């Protein structure tokens, strides 16, 4: 019997991500993930720690991680979903 390990992803629940506040940004404000400014008129997602990111950057991050990409502030376990498991074959 061999044990196959699958990657276990720990991300923030979609329901929690959808409730995060969307805010505007200044023309010179830079997303820490993609390094783009707010000049395109796009808004930002505000995390509870106060950091703001492009929605297209932070939503995929939060599906895989339970922390802020900048300061590593951690979402409470009640907001987190674990996906994937190890299995025996």
MIMARLUM-869995 format. One line per field, with one value per residue: residue in one letter; chain; x, y, z of N, C-alpha, C, CB in turn. Coordinates in Angstrom, 3 decimals. Glycine has a CB too. Example, Ala and Ser with C-alpha at 12.3 -4.5 7.8 and 13.67 -1.06 7.14 Angstrom:
REM residues 2
type = [a, s]
mol = [A, A]
nu = [13.190, 12.850]
nv = [-5.690, -2.250]
nw = [7.800, 7.080]
cau = [12.300, 13.670]
cav = [-4.500, -1.060]
caw = [7.800, 7.140]
cu = [13.200, 12.900]
cv = [-3.300, 0.030]
cw = [7.800, 7.870]
cbu = [11.308, 14.084]
cbv = [-4.473, -0.598]
cbw = [9.046, 5.725]
***
This chain:
REM residues 89
type = [x, x, x, x, x, x, x, x, x, x, x, x, x, x, x, x, x, x, x, x, x, x, x, x, x, x, x, x, x, x, x, x, x, x, x, x, x, x, x, x, x, x, x, x, x, x, x, x, x, x, x, x, x, x, x, x, x, x, x, x, x, x, x, x, x, x, x, x, x, x, x, x, x, x, x, x, x, x, x, x, x, x, x, x, x, x, x, x, x]
mol = [A, A, A, A, A, A, A, A, A, A, A, A, A, A, A, A, A, A, A, A, A, A, A, A, A, A, A, A, A, A, A, A, A, A, A, A, A, A, A, A, A, A, A, A, A, A, A, A, A, A, A, A, A, A, A, A, A, A, A, A, A, A, A, A, A, A, A, A, A, A, A, A, A, A, A, A, A, A, A, A, A, A, A, A, A, A, A, A, A]
nu = [0.841, 0.662, 1.206, -0.221, 0.363, -1.532, -1.646, -2.568, -4.783, -5.289, -7.524, -9.332, -12.794, -15.179, -17.504, -16.680, -14.697, -16.266, -17.595, -15.713, -14.652, -14.910, -12.976, -12.080, -9.121, -6.159, -4.567, -1.828, -1.488, -0.172, -0.609, 0.525, 0.925, 0.761, 2.025, 0.827, -0.626, -3.438, -4.464, -6.028, -8.575, -9.681, -10.939, -10.023, -9.590, -10.174, -8.470, -8.939, -6.683, -5.952, -4.530, -4.621, -5.558, -5.569, -8.567, -8.386, -5.917, -5.823, -8.024, -7.624, -5.300, -6.313, -7.939, -6.184, -4.617, -4.556, -3.815, -2.755, -1.162, 0.864, 1.474, 1.041, -1.086, -3.473, -6.453, -9.183, -9.727, -12.397, -13.136, -11.889, -11.264, -10.493, -9.042, -8.647, -6.896, -4.742, -4.296, -4.715, -3.474]
nv = [-1.172, 2.148, 5.480, 8.288, 11.639, 14.526, 17.969, 20.072, 22.603, 25.633, 27.954, 31.110, 31.173, 31.416, 32.865, 34.613, 36.085, 37.364, 39.175, 41.041, 44.411, 46.612, 49.169, 52.462, 53.767, 55.782, 57.500, 57.023, 54.904, 51.722, 48.313, 45.753, 43.200, 42.965, 45.264, 47.331, 50.555, 52.519, 53.811, 52.842, 53.017, 50.985, 49.464, 48.538, 45.712, 45.704, 44.420, 43.046, 43.781, 46.179, 46.480, 47.023, 45.588, 44.793, 43.375, 41.226, 40.221, 39.620, 37.950, 35.347, 34.693, 34.545, 32.329, 30.274, 30.761, 31.814, 34.254, 37.736, 39.016, 40.883, 41.523, 39.174, 38.833, 36.816, 35.191, 34.352, 30.957, 30.174, 31.329, 29.967, 27.528, 24.154, 22.380, 19.399, 16.315, 13.827, 10.517, 6.988, 4.431]
nw = [0.000, -0.934, 0.017, -1.235, -1.459, -1.523, -2.309, 0.292, 0.447, 2.048, 2.328, 2.328, 2.956, 0.288, 0.812, 2.799, 1.490, -0.435, 1.138, 1.856, 1.992, -0.773, -2.094, -3.262, -4.936, -4.996, -7.779, -7.699, -6.038, -5.370, -6.109, -4.061, -4.997, -7.903, -8.658, -10.066, -10.654, -9.456, -11.657, -13.755, -12.921, -11.491, -8.515, -5.162, -2.956, 0.424, 3.077, 6.411, 7.911, 6.913, 4.542, 0.990, -2.129, -5.679, -6.901, -8.692, -8.057, -5.260, -4.656, -5.936, -4.458, -1.817, -2.041, -1.888, 0.325, 3.785, 4.661, 4.707, 1.818, 2.227, 5.057, 6.342, 8.083, 9.650, 8.707, 10.846, 12.010, 11.706, 9.342, 7.372, 4.843, 4.231, 1.648, -0.184, 0.441, 1.931, 0.629, 0.713, -1.402]
cau = [0.000, 1.440, 0.501, -0.068, 0.022, -2.033, -1.443, -3.707, -4.910, -6.011, -7.880, -10.453, -14.077, -15.703, -18.493, -15.932, -14.053, -17.286, -18.013, -14.647, -15.013, -14.273, -12.725, -11.370, -7.707, -5.600, -3.859, -0.463, -1.483, 0.332, -0.948, 1.764, 1.059, 1.052, 2.770, 0.089, -1.236, -4.885, -4.812, -7.031, -9.888, -10.133, -10.915, -9.202, -10.217, -9.573, -8.413, -9.114, -5.436, -5.798, -3.872, -5.517, -5.017, -6.478, -9.409, -7.848, -4.709, -5.998, -9.018, -6.957, -4.396, -7.091, -8.479, -5.104, -3.919, -5.438, -3.073, -2.527, 0.091, 1.895, 1.896, 0.744, -2.202, -4.151, -7.896, -9.549, -10.029, -13.813, -13.264, -10.966, -11.722, -9.393, -9.392, -7.649, -6.556, -3.874, -5.112, -3.982, -3.800]
cav = [0.000, 3.381, 6.691, 9.407, 12.882, 15.619, 19.263, 20.539, 24.048, 26.277, 29.280, 31.802, 30.782, 32.344, 33.753, 35.640, 36.932, 38.200, 40.225, 42.011, 45.734, 47.120, 50.597, 53.134, 53.981, 56.953, 57.201, 56.572, 53.768, 50.538, 46.989, 45.075, 41.927, 43.136, 46.515, 48.264, 51.677, 52.607, 54.709, 52.257, 53.239, 49.822, 49.589, 47.605, 44.956, 46.079, 43.323, 43.506, 44.345, 47.526, 46.478, 47.006, 44.917, 44.599, 42.194, 40.139, 39.689, 39.110, 36.876, 34.045, 34.471, 34.139, 30.984, 29.336, 31.156, 32.461, 35.391, 38.912, 38.858, 41.825, 41.446, 37.812, 38.793, 35.552, 35.124, 33.386, 29.615, 30.032, 31.884, 29.229, 26.262, 23.266, 21.618, 18.376, 15.395, 12.714, 9.301, 5.724, 3.730]
caw = [0.000, -1.030, 0.416, -2.168, -0.787, -2.332, -1.673, 1.063, 0.328, 3.136, 1.843, 2.946, 2.368, -0.724, 1.434, 3.533, 0.475, -1.077, 2.070, 2.069, 1.485, -1.993, -1.905, -4.344, -4.679, -5.651, -9.025, -7.475, -5.104, -6.058, -5.558, -3.668, -5.701, -9.331, -8.821, -10.919, -9.949, -9.577, -12.761, -14.630, -12.348, -10.730, -7.071, -4.395, -1.877, 1.696, 4.042, 7.793, 8.436, 6.365, 3.238, -0.168, -3.303, -6.809, -6.704, -9.512, -7.413, -3.901, -4.561, -6.131, -3.319, -0.647, -2.266, -1.597, 1.550, 4.751, 5.183, 3.873, 1.080, 2.681, 6.466, 6.818, 9.032, 9.402, 8.921, 11.893, 11.503, 11.314, 7.997, 6.516, 4.283, 3.876, 0.456, -0.526, 1.526, 1.570, 0.465, 0.562, -2.655]
cu = [0.891, 0.593, 0.810, -0.503, -0.458, -1.785, -2.725, -3.711, -5.736, -6.287, -9.079, -11.735, -14.570, -16.694, -17.822, -15.289, -15.078, -17.767, -16.923, -15.007, -14.215, -14.164, -12.041, -9.891, -7.237, -4.834, -2.457, -0.353, -1.149, -0.126, 0.359, 1.977, 1.504, 1.864, 2.117, -0.497, -2.733, -5.350, -5.878, -8.443, -10.424, -10.042, -10.002, -10.066, -9.446, -9.633, -8.549, -7.856, -5.176, -5.095, -4.911, -4.803, -6.047, -7.303, -8.860, -6.585, -5.036, -7.019, -8.392, -5.997, -5.174, -7.745, -7.459, -4.432, -4.892, -4.774, -3.052, -1.213, 1.210, 2.392, 1.672, -0.277, -3.039, -5.645, -8.182, -9.955, -11.484, -14.060, -12.508, -11.572, -10.503, -9.860, -8.293, -7.326, -5.510, -4.747, -4.215, -4.409, -3.370]
cv = [1.241, 4.567, 7.796, 10.672, 13.895, 16.906, 19.662, 22.056, 24.569, 27.696, 29.842, 31.410, 31.851, 33.332, 34.890, 36.611, 37.867, 39.330, 41.255, 43.320, 46.089, 48.626, 51.162, 53.236, 55.216, 56.536, 56.655, 55.403, 52.488, 49.272, 46.263, 43.758, 42.145, 44.387, 47.495, 49.376, 51.660, 53.448, 54.155, 52.418, 52.074, 50.069, 48.559, 46.864, 45.297, 44.889, 43.876, 44.130, 45.750, 47.584, 46.356, 46.384, 44.927, 43.340, 41.000, 39.517, 38.977, 37.971, 35.505, 33.704, 33.917, 32.772, 29.907, 29.570, 31.826, 33.674, 36.552, 38.707, 39.789, 41.554, 40.071, 37.769, 37.581, 35.656, 34.103, 32.047, 29.446, 30.527, 31.071, 27.901, 25.437, 22.401, 20.627, 17.524, 14.415, 11.470, 8.090, 5.064, 2.291]
cw = [0.000, -0.637, -0.589, -1.442, -1.811, -1.573, -0.947, 0.981, 1.480, 2.689, 2.576, 2.208, 1.400, -0.126, 2.194, 2.543, -0.157, -0.163, 2.352, 1.365, 0.230, -1.838, -3.142, -4.006, -5.430, -6.899, -8.810, -6.493, -5.867, -5.345, -5.270, -4.408, -7.147, -9.649, -9.788, -10.063, -10.156, -10.741, -13.686, -14.086, -11.552, -9.244, -6.441, -3.392, -0.609, 2.640, 5.454, 8.408, 7.914, 5.023, 2.127, -1.359, -4.422, -6.544, -7.471, -8.944, -6.103, -3.802, -4.847, -4.986, -2.132, -0.819, -1.898, -0.246, 2.503, 5.390, 4.196, 3.123, 1.565, 4.094, 7.092, 7.956, 8.658, 9.682, 10.012, 11.278, 11.077, 9.881, 6.952, 6.081, 3.886, 2.713, 0.140, 0.675, 1.001, 1.424, 0.315, -0.736, -2.558]
cbu = [-0.960, 1.990, 0.900, -0.908, 1.225, -3.542, -1.034, -3.649, -5.541, -5.206, -8.159, -10.240, -15.127, -16.370, -19.398, -14.847, -13.374, -18.473, -18.454, -13.285, -14.785, -15.088, -11.861, -11.964, -6.880, -4.686, -3.780, 0.359, -2.863, 1.865, -1.858, 1.759, -0.268, -0.231, 4.159, -1.032, -0.645, -5.455, -3.593, -6.735, -10.835, -9.322, -12.306, -8.053, -10.218, -10.289, -7.092, -9.556, -4.267, -5.055, -2.845, -6.003, -4.597, -5.690, -10.848, -7.570, -3.707, -6.418, -10.175, -6.190, -3.674, -8.153, -8.907, -4.077, -2.738, -5.855, -1.656, -2.495, -0.158, 1.364, 1.157, 2.020, -3.062, -3.536, -8.646, -10.701, -9.696, -14.716, -12.770, -9.637, -12.665, -8.939, -9.636, -6.372, -7.829, -2.742, -6.051, -4.232, -3.128]
cbv = [-0.005, 3.571, 7.122, 9.187, 13.431, 15.440, 20.345, 20.040, 24.444, 26.238, 29.238, 33.352, 30.537, 31.570, 32.961, 34.992, 36.064, 37.341, 39.604, 41.461, 46.793, 46.729, 50.846, 54.532, 52.747, 57.729, 58.434, 57.715, 53.631, 50.576, 46.153, 44.819, 41.156, 43.179, 46.213, 47.532, 53.012, 53.151, 55.019, 50.800, 53.564, 48.596, 49.458, 48.340, 43.394, 47.309, 42.525, 42.355, 43.448, 48.363, 45.326, 48.435, 43.473, 44.486, 42.482, 40.638, 40.817, 40.234, 37.137, 34.044, 35.786, 35.171, 30.821, 29.414, 32.102, 31.469, 34.976, 40.231, 39.099, 43.225, 42.485, 37.148, 40.132, 34.451, 34.757, 33.940, 28.589, 30.810, 33.309, 28.992, 26.492, 22.388, 22.548, 19.019, 14.637, 12.496, 9.422, 4.772, 4.406]
cbw = [1.217, -2.444, 1.858, -3.487, 0.003, -2.668, -2.720, 2.551, -1.019, 4.489, 0.362, 2.924, 3.469, -1.857, 2.378, 4.447, -0.615, -1.499, 3.365, 1.555, 2.565, -3.296, -0.641, -4.604, -5.087, -4.689, -9.867, -6.978, -4.378, -6.147, -6.553, -2.179, -5.667, -10.102, -9.293, -11.708, -10.421, -8.333, -13.559, -14.847, -13.413, -11.099, -6.512, -3.678, -2.165, 2.311, 3.895, 8.646, 8.081, 7.326, 3.145, -0.513, -2.966, -8.168, -7.142, -10.890, -7.153, -2.995, -5.538, -7.455, -2.922, -0.356, -3.731, -2.677, 1.234, 5.829, 5.525, 4.732, -0.385, 2.610, 7.276, 7.276, 9.004, 10.251, 7.606, 12.763, 12.553, 12.295, 7.982, 7.240, 3.060, 5.100, -0.741, -1.067, 2.059, 2.641, -0.759, 1.774, -3.868]
***
